Amino acid sequence: MNSKMKEMRIFISHSSQNAKEAEEVCRLLEEHGVRCFIAPRDIRMGREYAEEIVNGLDASSAMVLLMSEAANQSPHVLREVERAVSRSIPILVYKLEEVILSKSMEYFLMTHQWVSARERGGYEGILEFAADLERQVKSGCPGDTVTRTAAVGEAESQGAGTAAAGGSRRKKRRGLFAAAALLCLAALGAVFAGILLAGRTPGAIPVQVGDTVSFGSYNGEEIRWRVLRLSEDGTQAVLVAADILTMKAFDAAEGGRYNRYEAVDYWSRESAADTDMELQIMVRGNSDWSASNLRTWLNSAEEVVAYGDQPPMASAMAEKKNGYQNEAGFLYGFTQEERDAIVETSHETAGNALTAGTVATEDKVYLLSLEELEWFDQAGISKLAVPTRAAVEQDGSNWYAVDLAEYGIREYCWWLREPVEGTSSKCYLVGNGYTEENLRRENAGLEGYGVRPALTVELSFIGRGGTADRQSGGGKPPEKGDLPGGVG
C-alpha cells in the first residue's frame, strides 16, 4: 500500500463479546499499514467515552463492522452505524456469524450493496475493502458507501486461482467493469439512503441515547424527555425529563409544621433536631424515598392522591409555599396507553439514618440516584437542567427567580432520591453549576427545588406514538423576560 493508504484510518465497530476478533482485525490492518480506531484501546484517559467514540468515527475514512448476534442487538454498535451512515462513511460488514438483522440495523444497511465473499476466505475481504477505498477516488464516484460481507468460511482451495494469462486479463477487465458499476450503484444507494434519512417520519426513527422524545403531559403541555439509557435488547429506554417540570418538597415535615413541633421551635442553628433522627423527620421531612410524598405523587394517576402519612400541605413546608396535597397525581395527564407503556422498575435505594441498609421499591416514575448520575456521562448528556415556564409560574417560593436575577444562571437544582448519610431528613440534589461541586444536600421539607422525574418505557410505544425529534415537545424553558413578576 502506498503512502496515501498509510494515512487512512478505519474505525472497527464491534460488540464487547467479540473483542478478541476485533483485536485480530485491528492487528491485521495495522500490519498492512492501515491505522485503526478501536475501543477501548484508543479512548484517551480522562475523556468522555461517548465523545471519544464520535470523534474517532468522524476522523475515520471507513468502518469495519464485525457483525454477530451480539453486535446486531447492541445499541452502542447501532449508534456507531447510524453515525457512519449519516456521515457517508464507507462500511464493510464482516459477518462473524449468520444473523437476522434487527429492524433498526436493517434500516441503516438496507440500501447498501452486499457482496458475499465467502469463497475468498478469512480476512482477505477486509484488505480488499481497504484497497477499494483508494480506488474510489480514481473511479469518479466519490463519497459512495460500499457495504460488503466477508463471511468467515473455508479458505480458498490452493489450485482454484490457476488460469491462462489471456483468461486472467479478461477476468481482470470484467472485474474492473464490475467494480466501477458497483461503486456507482453504491453512490446512488447512498444518495437514496440520504433521502430516506432526511425525509423519515418521527415514528419511524430508531430511538438513540441522547434523543429527545415527547411522551405524556403535565400542566397541559407535552413532556420532553431525554433518552438516557437503552436496554441491552433494545426494547426499553430509561427517559429523564429534559427540563425541571415543577418545584416541590421531597417530603413534608411529618409533624405538620416545618422546624416546629409541640410548641417547640427548632429553627435555631443547633437544636435537638440535629441529633434526634426521629425528631428530625417530624420537623424537616423524611428523606426515605420509599415513604416520601414525592414518590407517592409521581406514581399516582389519580385526581385525588392518597398519601399514607402527613400530606404535602403548604403549612408543613419551610416557606409555607408549593403545597401539592390538592394536585392530581403526576400520571393523571397521561393517557391510559401511555401509562401502560411505562415499565414498573425495581429499585434498591440507600436508606437514611433510621433505615438499615437499603429500601426496595417498585416504581413507574422515579428520581435518579447518585450512582445513576453516571448514565449522563455515559450518554454524553448534561446533568444541568432548566425549569419550564409552567414550573416557574407555579413556584410560590420564587427561589429560582431570585437566583436567576442574582446570578444570571438559568439552570436550577433538582432532587435525587438518595438520602444524605447520617441524617434522616436531608437528600442530595444536582446543583446549577454555580460551584465546582455540583451536589447539594438539603432538607426534604424545602419546597423551592426542582423535580426532574425519570421512567422506563417500552420503545415499541415510542415508535408508534412518540417522537424522536430533537426540536419537538412542550415545556419550553423560560427566558429571563418570561419570568413572573418581571424578574430579569
C-alpha positions in Angstrom: 0.0 0.0 0.0 1.3 3.5 -0.8 1.7 6.4 1.5 -1.9 7.6 0.9 -3.2 4.3 2.2 -1.0 4.6 5.3 -2.7 7.9 6.1 -6.1 6.2 6.1 -7.8 5.2 9.4 -10.5 2.6 9.8 -13.0 2.5 12.7 -13.6 -1.0 14.0 -17.2 -1.4 15.3 -17.9 -4.4 17.4 -19.7 -5.9 20.4 -17.6 -6.3 23.5 -18.4 -10.0 23.2 -16.3 -10.0 20.0 -13.3 -8.1 21.4 -10.9 -10.9 20.5 -11.9 -10.9 16.9 -11.9 -7.1 16.7 -8.3 -7.0 18.1 -7.3 -9.6 15.4 -8.8 -7.5 12.6 -7.1 -4.4 14.0 -3.7 -6.2 14.1 -4.2 -7.4 10.5 -4.9 -3.9 9.2 -2.2 -2.2 11.1 0.3 -4.8 9.9 -0.6 -3.7 6.4 -0.1 0.0 7.1 -3.7 1.0 7.9 -4.3 2.9 11.1 -7.3 1.8 13.2 -9.5 3.2 15.8 -10.7 0.6 18.2 -12.3 0.9 21.7 -11.3 0.8 24.4 -7.7 1.0 23.3 -8.0 4.4 21.6 -10.2 6.1 24.3 -7.9 8.6 25.9 -7.7 8.7 29.7 -9.9 11.3 31.4 -12.0 11.9 28.3 -15.7 11.4 27.9 -16.2 7.9 26.4 -19.1 8.7 24.1 -17.4 11.9 22.8 -14.2 9.9 22.0 -16.3 7.4 20.0 -17.9 10.2 18.0 -14.6 11.9 17.4 -12.9 8.6 16.4 -15.7 7.9 13.9 -15.7 11.4 12.4 -11.9 11.2 11.8 -12.1 7.8 10.2 -12.0 7.0 6.5 -14.2 3.9 6.8 -15.8 1.4 9.2 -15.3 -2.3 9.5 -18.4 -3.6 11.3 -18.0 -7.1 12.9 -21.5 -8.5 12.6 -22.6 -11.1 15.2 -25.8 -11.6 17.1 -24.3 -9.6 20.0 -23.5 -6.7 17.7 -26.9 -7.0 16.0 -28.6 -6.4 19.3 -26.1 -3.9 20.7 -27.5 -0.3 21.0 -23.9 1.0 21.1 -23.0 -0.7 17.7 -26.3 0.6 16.2 -25.4 4.2 17.2 -22.0 3.8 15.6 -23.6 2.5 12.4 -26.1 5.3 12.3 -23.3 7.9 12.7 -21.3 6.3 9.9 -24.3 6.3 7.6 -25.2 10.0 8.4 -21.6 11.0 7.7 -21.4 8.9 4.4 -18.5 6.8 5.9 -18.0 3.6 3.8 -18.8 0.5 5.8 -17.7 -3.1 5.4 -19.9 -5.6 7.2 -17.7 -8.5 8.2 -20.0 -11.4 9.2 -18.7 -13.4 12.1 -21.9 -15.5 12.0 -25.2 -15.7 10.3 -27.8 -13.3 11.8 -31.2 -11.9 11.0 -30.7 -8.2 11.2 -32.8 -6.3 13.8 -35.2 -3.8 12.2 -33.1 -0.8 13.3 -29.9 -2.4 11.9 -31.7 -3.3 8.7 -33.0 0.2 8.3 -29.5 1.6 8.1 -28.0 -1.1 6.0 -30.8 -2.0 3.6 -29.8 0.4 0.8 -26.1 -0.8 0.8 -24.7 -3.1 -1.8 -23.9 -6.5 -0.3 -21.4 -8.9 -1.9 -20.7 -12.3 -0.4 -17.0 -13.0 0.0 -17.2 -16.5 1.5 -15.1 -18.1 -1.2 -12.3 -15.6 -0.7 -11.9 -16.9 2.8 -10.8 -15.3 6.1 -9.7 -11.7 6.4 -8.8 -11.1 2.7 -12.1 -9.3 2.1 -11.1 -6.7 4.7 -7.8 -6.0 2.9 -9.6 -5.8 -0.4 -12.1 -3.3 1.1 -9.2 -1.1 2.2 -7.8 -1.2 -1.3 -11.2 -0.3 -2.8 -11.2 2.9 -0.8 -8.1 4.1 -2.7 -9.7 3.1 -6.0 -12.9 5.1 -5.2 -11.0 8.3 -5.7 -10.0 7.3 -9.2 -13.4 5.8 -10.1 -15.1 9.2 -10.5 -17.8 8.2 -7.9 -16.6 10.0 -4.7 -18.4 9.8 -1.4 -20.1 6.4 -2.0 -20.8 4.0 0.7 -19.8 0.4 -0.1 -21.0 -2.4 2.2 -19.8 -5.9 1.8 -19.9 -9.1 3.7 -16.8 -11.1 4.3 -18.1 -14.3 5.9 -15.8 -16.5 7.9 -15.5 -19.8 6.0 -13.1 -22.2 4.5 -10.0 -20.8 2.8 -9.9 -20.8 -0.9 -8.5 -24.0 -2.4 -4.9 -23.8 -3.4 -5.5 -24.6 -7.1 -8.6 -22.6 -7.7 -6.8 -19.5 -8.9 -4.8 -21.1 -11.7 -5.8 -19.8 -15.2 -4.3 -18.9 -18.6 -2.8 -15.5 -19.0 -5.4 -14.4 -21.5 -8.2 -15.6 -19.2 -6.7 -13.8 -16.4 -6.6 -10.5 -18.3 -10.3 -11.0 -19.4 -11.2 -11.6 -15.8 -9.4 -8.5 -14.7 -11.2 -6.4 -17.2 -14.5 -7.8 -16.2 -13.6 -7.2 -12.6 -12.8 -3.6 -13.3 -16.1 -3.0 -15.1 -18.0 -4.8 -12.3 -16.1 -2.8 -9.6 -16.9 0.5 -11.4 -20.6 -0.4 -11.7 -20.7 -1.5 -8.1 -19.1 1.8 -6.9 -21.6 3.9 -8.9 -24.6 1.8 -7.7 -23.3 2.3 -4.2 -23.1 6.0 -4.7 -26.7 6.1 -5.9 -27.7 3.9 -3.0 -26.0 6.3 -0.6 -27.9 9.3 -2.1 -31.2 7.3 -1.8 -30.4 6.5 1.8 -29.7 10.1 2.4 -33.1 11.0 1.0 -34.7 8.4 3.3 -32.9 9.6 6.3 -33.8 13.3 5.6 -37.4 12.5 5.0 -38.2 9.8 7.6 -41.2 10.3 9.8 -40.8 10.7 13.6 -42.5 7.4 14.4 -40.0 5.5 12.1 -36.8 6.8 13.7 -34.9 4.3 15.8 -34.6 5.9 19.2 -31.0 6.5 20.3 -29.3 7.6 23.6 -29.3 11.4 23.7 -32.5 11.8 21.6 -35.3 14.0 22.8 -38.8 12.4 22.7 -42.3 13.6 23.7 -44.3 11.4 26.0 -47.2 12.2 28.3 -48.2 15.6 29.5 -48.0 17.8 32.7 -49.5 21.2 33.3 -51.3 20.9 29.9 -48.0 20.6 28.0 -46.3 17.7 26.3 -43.3 16.5 28.4 -39.9 16.4 26.7 -37.6 13.6 27.8 -34.0 12.7 27.0 -33.2 9.1 26.2 -30.7 8.3 29.0 -30.2 4.6 28.6 -31.3 1.7 26.4 -31.8 -1.9 27.5 -29.3 -4.5 26.1 -32.0 -6.0 23.9 -33.1 -2.5 22.6 -36.7 -2.9 23.7 -36.8 -0.4 26.6 -35.4 3.0 27.4 -34.8 5.0 30.5 -36.1 8.5 30.0 -35.3 11.5 32.1 -37.2 14.8 31.9 -35.3 17.2 29.6 -36.4 20.0 31.9 -37.3 20.6 35.5 -41.1 20.1 35.5 -42.1 21.5 38.8 -40.9 22.8 42.2 -41.9 20.7 45.2 -40.7 19.5 48.6 -39.4 15.9 48.7 -41.5 15.3 51.8 -43.5 17.4 54.2 -42.5 17.8 57.9 -44.3 14.8 59.5 -45.3 16.9 62.5 -47.3 19.3 60.2 -45.0 22.3 60.7 -41.5 22.9 59.4 -38.9 23.2 62.3 -41.7 23.4 64.9 -43.2 20.6 67.0 -45.3 20.6 70.1 -44.8 24.3 70.6 -41.0 24.0 70.4 -39.1 26.0 67.8 -36.2 24.1 66.1 -35.1 26.9 63.8 -32.0 27.7 65.8 -28.7 26.8 64.2 -28.1 24.0 66.7 -31.0 22.1 68.2 -32.2 18.7 69.3 -33.4 18.1 65.7 -29.8 17.9 64.5 -29.1 14.8 66.5 -32.5 13.2 67.2 -33.3 11.4 63.9 -36.9 10.7 64.7 -37.5 14.4 65.7 -35.6 15.5 62.5 -38.3 13.7 60.4 -41.1 15.3 62.4 -39.8 18.9 61.8 -37.9 18.7 58.5 -39.4 15.8 56.5 -38.4 12.2 55.7 -35.5 11.5 53.2 -36.6 7.8 52.9 -37.6 7.5 49.2 -40.0 4.7 49.9 -42.0 6.8 52.3 -41.7 10.2 50.6 -44.7 12.4 49.5 -42.9 13.0 46.2 -42.7 9.3 45.3 -46.4 8.9 46.1 -47.3 11.9 43.9 -45.1 10.9 41.0 -46.6 7.4 40.8 -50.2 8.4 41.1 -52.6 8.7 38.2 -55.5 9.7 40.4 -57.2 13.1 40.5 -57.1 12.9 44.3 -53.8 11.4 45.6 -54.0 9.3 48.7 -50.9 10.0 51.0 -50.1 7.4 53.7 -48.7 10.0 56.2 -48.5 13.7 56.5 -49.8 15.2 53.2 -47.6 17.7 51.4 -49.5 20.7 52.6 -48.1 24.2 52.3 -48.3 24.6 56.1 -45.8 21.7 56.5 -43.2 23.3 54.2 -40.3 25.6 55.1 -41.8 28.7 53.4 -45.4 27.6 53.6 -45.5 27.5 49.8 -45.9 25.0 47.0 -48.2 22.6 48.8 -49.4 19.8 46.5 -51.8 17.8 48.5 -54.7 19.0 46.3 -52.8 18.5 43.0 -53.7 15.5 40.8 -51.0 12.8 40.5 -48.2 13.2 38.0 -49.5 10.5 35.8 -53.0 12.0 35.7 -52.2 13.8 32.5 -51.0 10.7 30.7 -53.3 8.6 28.5 -54.1 5.1 29.6 -52.0 3.8 26.7 -49.0 5.9 27.8 -49.4 4.6 31.4 -49.4 1.1 30.1 -46.2 1.7 28.1 -44.3 2.6 31.3 -42.4 -0.3 32.8 -42.6 -0.8 36.6 -38.9 -0.7 37.7 -37.4 -2.3 40.8 -35.1 -0.1 42.8 -32.7 -0.6 45.7 -32.1 2.8 47.3 -29.9 3.7 50.2 -31.8 4.1 53.4 -31.4 7.1 55.8 -30.2 7.2 59.4 -33.3 5.4 60.6 -33.4 2.7 57.9 -30.9 -0.2 57.9 -29.3 -1.0 54.6 -31.4 -0.2 51.5 -35.1 0.2 50.8 -36.7 -1.7 47.9 -39.4 -0.1 45.8 -41.4 -0.8 42.6 -41.8 2.5 40.7 -43.3 3.6 37.5 -41.9 7.1 37.9 -38.8 7.7 40.0 -36.0 10.1 40.8 -32.4 9.1 40.0 -29.8 8.1 42.5 -26.2 9.2 42.9 -24.9 6.1 41.1 -27.4 6.6 38.2 -25.9 10.1 37.5 -23.1 8.2 35.7 -25.6 7.5 33.0 -25.5 11.1 31.9 -21.7 10.9 31.5 -22.0 7.7 29.5 -24.7 9.2 27.3 -23.0 12.5 26.8 -25.9 14.4 28.3 -25.6 17.4 30.6 -26.8 16.9 34.2 -27.8 20.6 34.3 -31.5 21.4 33.7 -33.7 24.5 33.3 -37.2 24.7 34.6 -40.1 25.1 32.2 -42.1 28.3 32.1 -45.0 26.5 33.8 -42.7 25.3 36.6 -41.5 28.8 37.3 -45.1 30.2 37.2 -46.2 27.5 39.5 -43.4 28.2 42.0 -44.7 30.1 45.0 -41.3 30.1 46.7 -39.8 32.3 44.0 -36.4 30.9 44.8 -35.5 30.2 41.2 -36.5 33.6 40.0 -34.4 35.2 42.7 -31.3 33.1 41.9 -31.7 33.9 38.2 -31.9 37.6 38.9 -29.0 37.5 41.3 -26.6 35.1 39.5 -27.9 35.0 35.9 -27.8 31.2 35.8 -30.8 29.7 34.0 -30.1 26.1 35.3 -31.5 25.0 38.7 -31.3 22.4 41.3 -33.2 19.1 41.2 -33.9 16.3 43.7 -32.3 12.9 43.7 -34.0 10.0 45.6 -30.9 9.3 47.7 -30.6 10.4 51.3 -27.6 12.1 52.8 -25.6 9.8 55.1 -26.1 10.2 58.9 -29.3 12.2 58.6 -33.0 11.3 58.3 -34.2 14.4 56.6 -31.6 15.5 54.1 -31.4 14.4 50.4 -29.0 15.0 47.6 -29.7 17.3 44.7 -28.0 18.1 41.5 -26.8 21.7 41.5 -27.0 24.5 39.0 -23.2 24.6 38.2 -22.6 27.7 40.3 -20.0 25.9 42.4 -17.4 23.3 41.4 -19.1 20.6 43.5 -22.4 20.1 41.7 -24.2 18.3 44.5 -26.3 19.9 47.2 -27.6 18.5 50.5 -31.0 19.9 51.6 -33.8 19.1 53.9 -36.8 17.2 52.4 -39.2 19.9 53.6 -37.7 22.6 51.4 -40.3 23.3 48.7 -38.5 25.5 46.2 -36.3 22.9 44.5 -36.9 21.1 41.2 -38.4 17.8 40.2 -36.9 16.0 37.2 -38.5 12.6 37.0 -37.3 9.5 35.2 -39.2 6.4 33.9 -38.6 3.3 31.9 -40.7 2.9 28.8 -41.4 0.3 26.1 -39.7 1.5 22.9 -42.5 -0.1 20.8 -44.8 2.6 22.1 -42.4 5.5 21.3 -42.1 4.0 17.8 -45.9 4.2 17.4 -46.9 7.4 19.1 -43.9 9.2 20.5 -41.4 11.4 18.6 -37.6 11.4 18.5 -37.3 15.0 17.1 -34.7 16.9 19.0 -36.6 20.1 18.3 -40.1 18.9 19.3 -42.0 18.7 22.5 -43.6 21.1 25.1 -42.4 22.6 28.3 -40.0 25.2 26.7 -37.6 26.5 29.3 -38.2 30.2 30.2 -36.1 33.2 29.2 -35.4 35.8 31.8 -38.1 38.1 30.4 -40.7 35.3 30.7 -40.5 35.0 34.5 -43.4 36.1 36.7 -43.2 39.4 38.5 -41.0 41.0 35.8 -37.8 39.3 37.2 -34.9 39.6 34.8 
